[in-house]
Amino acid sequence: MLDELRRRHEREADPARKVRLALALLPVEPEKVRDGLVEAMLKAEDPAEAVLIRDILKPHSQGLSGGLWVRVDADDARLRALA
């Protein structure tokens, strides 16, 4: 099952489906999907989706804050709203 999830995630072209597959892989391979999920969170059109990704990323957030604060300092209103 895990190998199939990896293959599907790697091949998926649809951004929304790729995020869903990354969310499924996050508990077992956070180092491989975390950055992609952060980008998806920042680009999400639906605020509820951004908050959902943010909340799911919380247990895997170690080391993310530096890069995110750089974006806040660059006056990224979307990230500021999520903080």
NURO-710616 format. One record per atom (N, C-alpha, C, O, CB): x, y, z. Coordinates in pm, whole numbers, plus 32768, in hexadecimal, padded with zeros to 4 digits. Atoms other than C-alpha are relative to their C-alpha. Glycine has a CB too. Layout:
BEGIN
XYZ/...
***
This chain:
BEGIN
80527F898000/800080008000/8057807E8000/803D80DB7FB4/7FA37FFF8078/7FAA7F8B7FF7/811380F5805D/804B80197F7D/8058808C7F52/80647FF08072/7FBB7FF18081/81D280B37F1B/7FA2803A7F96/7FCB808D7F45/80387F797FD1/80637FCC805F/809580F57E54/7FE580948018/7FDA80E27FB9/7F7D7FAF8009/80127F717FE0/805D82407F0A/807680527FCE/806380BD7F95/7FEE80148099/7F887FBA8030/81C382A67EBE/7FFE80117F68/8019807D7F35/807F7FB3802A/80047FFA8093/819B82517D4D/7F9780647FD1/7FB180B67F79/7FE27F747FC5/806B7FA4802A/8052830A7D2F/80258091801C/800C80E87FC9/7F7D7FDD8047/7FD77F787FDE/80DB843C7DE2/806780337F9E/806080A67F71/80378005808F/7F947FD9805A/820D84437D05/7FCB80207F74/7FFD807D7F33/80677F917FF8/80337FF18089/814384287BC2/7F8E80647FF3/7F7080917F84/7FD27F7B7FCE/807A7FAD8007/801885007C1C/801D808B7FC8/807980D07FF6/7FC1800D8089/7FF17F7D803D/7FF686377B44/7F9C80668038/7FB780DE8038/7FEF7FF57F69/80667FA67FCA/7EBB86C87BE1/802B802F808B/803B7FDD80E5/7F767FB98006/7FCF7FCD7F7F/7F2887AD7D00/7FA97FDA8078/7FDD7FB880E2/800C80957FFA/805980217F90/7DF5876A7DD8/800E7F6D8028/80117F4D809F/7F6E801F7FDC/7FF0808F7FE2/7E1A85F07DBC/80897FE4803A/80977F8E8091/7FEA7FAC7F81/7F7980137FCD/7F9186097DF9/800680278095/804A7FE580E3/806680537FAE/80057FD67F74/7F4B86C57F40/7FC07F928054/7FF17F7380C1/7FB280848010/8044806A7FB4/7E5B85B37FB0/805C7F888013/80607F4D807F/7F7F7FD47FB8/7FA280707FF5/7F5E84A87F67/807280238060/809E7FCF80AD/80387FDA7F76/7F967FD47FA4/80698573801E/7FCF7FFB8090/801B7FD680EA/802F808E7FDD/803880077F79/7F83858D814C/7FFE7F708033/80157F5780A9/7F72803C8003/8001808E7FD8/7F648412814D/808D7FCF801F/809F7F788074/7FC17FAA7F90/7F75802A7FEA/80E083EE813E/804380498075/80A9801980A8/805180177F82/7FBF7FAD7F9B/812E84F98242/80277FB48080/80977FC780B0/7FA580718024/7FD980447F83/812684178377/80777FA27FF2/80BF7F8B8053/7F8B7FB28035/7F9480628011/821F832182E0/807A803A7FB8/80E880047FC6/7FCD7F887FB4/7F917FC4804B/82F784018200/7FF980988003/7FF380D87F9A/7FFF7FCE7F6F/800F7F6E7FFA/82E285668280/806D804C7FB6/805280B57F7C/7FFD802C8090/7F917FBA8041/843785C481F6/7FEE80087F68/802680617F29/80847FBC8021/801380028091/83C685708093/7F8B80567FD2/7F8C80867F61/7FEC7F737FD2/80797FBB802F/8274861E808A/7FE680858047/7F9280D2801B/7F897FA78012/801B7F8A7FAF/82858734818E/800E80837FB3/7FB680D87FBA/805C80038078/7FEB7F838049/8315884580AE/7F9480177F97/7F6680887F84/808980007FBF/806C7FF48062/821687FE7F9F/7F7C80288040/7F2E80748007/7FEF7F7C7FB4/807B7FDC7FBA/80FE8815809D/80048092802F/7F9D80D6802D/7FEC7FA38078/7FF47F737FDA/81838963811C/7FE080587F89/7F9680BA7F96/808F801F8036/801C7FB18078/817D89E97FB9/7F6B7FFB7FDD/7F3080617FB8/80537FCC7F89/808F800E801C/801D89617F86/7FAF80558062/7F4C8094803B/7FD47F6D8009/80447FAF7F9B/7FB08A0980CB/800680947FD9/7FA280DB7FE3/803E7FEA808B/7FED7F738020/803C8B568059/7FB880297F80/7F95809E7F6E/8093801F7FF3/80407FE28080/7F9D8B3D7F00/7F6B7FDC7FFD/7F277FF57F9A/80467FB67F92/808C802D7FFC/7E4A8AB37F6D/7FA180747FE7/7FAD80DF8023/7FE07FBD8086/80667F9B801D/7D268B767EDE/7F9780058070/7F62806F8090/7FBC7FE27F7A/8066800B7F97/7C3B8AFD7FEF/8044800D8088/80977FB980AB/7FB37F787FF5/7FC37FEF7F7C/7C9A8B818148/7FEF7F86805A/80497F6780A9/7FC6807A8044/801780777FAD/7C048A4C81EB/80667F937FDE/80927F4A8037/7F707FCA7FEC/7F9C80638027/7CF289708123/808980268038/80D37FD08066/80067FF17F67/7F807FD17FCA/7E1B8A46818D/80087FE28096/80707FB680C8/801280967FE7/8003801A7F70/7DB48A2682FA/80087F6A801B/804C7F408079/7F80803B8040/7FFB80927FF0/7D7E88AF82D6/808F7FCE7FF0/80BF7F808042/7FA37FBC7F99/7F75802A8015/7EDC887F8248/805880308072/80AC7FE680A4/803580357F79/7FB27FCA7F90/7F6D89638354/7FF27FA9807B/80557F8780BC/7FD48090801F/8018804F7F87/7ECB889A8468/803D7F747FF6/80717F408059/7F6A7FF58019/7FC780858012/7F3A874D83D7/809880048005/80D77FA48030/7FD17FC37F7C/7F6E7FF27FFE/80A087CF83B2/8038801C808B/80AF800980A1/8029806F7FA3/7FCD7FD97F7C/80B9883E8520/805C7F998040/80C77FBF8070/7F8C801A805C/7FA680617FC0/814C86F685A3/80857FEE7FB5/80E37FB37FEA/7FBB7F7B800D/7F8A80118055/824D87048489/804280867FE2/808780957F7D/7FDB7FB97F7D/7FD87F76801F/82A1887484A2/808E8025802A/80BC8093800C/7FA1805D8042/7F787FDF7FD4/83FB8862853D/805780257F89/80607FDB7F27/803F7F89804E/7FA97FD1806A/84E8892A8465/7FBC80527F94/800080877F3C/80417F8E7FC2/80487FB38065/83DA89D5839A/7FF88095801E/7FEE80E77FC3/7F757FCA7FF0/801F7F777FDA/83B88B17845C/805E80687FC3/803280D47F9F/8004800C8095/7FA27FA08038/84F58BC083DA/7FD8802D7F75/7FD280A57F58/808B7FC57FFC/80277FDF8088/848C8BAE8270/7F7980457FF7/7F64809B7FA1/7FFD7F837FAD/80837FC08002/83288C0D82BD/800780908032/7FC280E77FFE/7F9D7FB08054/7FF37F777FCE/838E8D3F8387/8043805A7F99/802680D27F95/804E80028082/7FC57FB1806D/84648DB28262/7F9180307FA2/7F9280A27F74/806A7FAE7FB1/80717FDA8056/83258DB18194/7FA880698043/7F7580C38000/7FAD7F857FDB/804E7F9C7FB8/826C8E7282A2/804880867FF9/800B80EE7FE1/7FE97FD68094/7FB27F858007/83858F7082A9/7FF9803F7F76/800680B97F68/80927FE58025/800E7FCD8088/835B8F918132/7F7180327FE8/7F4B804D7F76/80267F947F99/808A7FCD8003/81F590008180/7FA47FA97FAE/7F577FDA7F5C/7FFF808C7FC8/8059805F8040/81478EC88105/7F7E7FFC8050/7F767FBA80B7/80427F727FF6/807E7FF27FB7/7FE28F18816F/7FBB7F798018/7F7D7F658080/7FA3805D7FB4/804080847FEF/7F698DB28139/803B7FB68076/7FF27F7B80C5/800E7FAB7F80/7FC180457F90/80678D26822C/7FE380488083/7FCC800880EA/80997FF57FEA/801E7FB27F88/802E8E3F8324/7F757FDC8035/7F607FD680AE/800A80997FE2/808980237FD9/7EBD8DE18328/7FFB7F778043/7FA67F5E8098/7FA280027F87/7FFF80877FC8/7F148C78837D/804A7FF78085/80377F9780D0/803D7FA07F9E/7FAD80077F89/80068CCA8496/7FAF80068080/7FE8800280ED/806480707FFF/
***
